[in-house]
Amino acid sequence: MLRPSERRYIVANVRRTSLNLNLELVEQARAELGTKNMTDTVHAALDRVVFQASMRRLSASLTETFSRPPPDGYDDWNDWIEDTAWGP
């Protein structure tokens, strides 16, 4: 059960609206996403778009970082990653 403060938070982040949606497209998205209703389908689709955009930004950042030579003292990025991730 949600506490009253949590219920206010959820209500504050929801807005009822009317949308003109292509129902065939919604049905295709529902089947693809495995959702049960239109609201869940729209939320899942929006969530997927935001996630994919963040992955594109991360990929671009990693590509930029690892296209440079590794830091001084390292022959390749793998050694640097192992040292910084697990300690020397």
ABEGO torsion letter per residue (X at the ends): XBBAAAAAAAAAABBBBBBBBBAAAAAAAAAAAGBABAAAAAAAAAAAAAAAAAAAAAAAAAAAAAABBBBBGBABAAAAAAAAAAEX
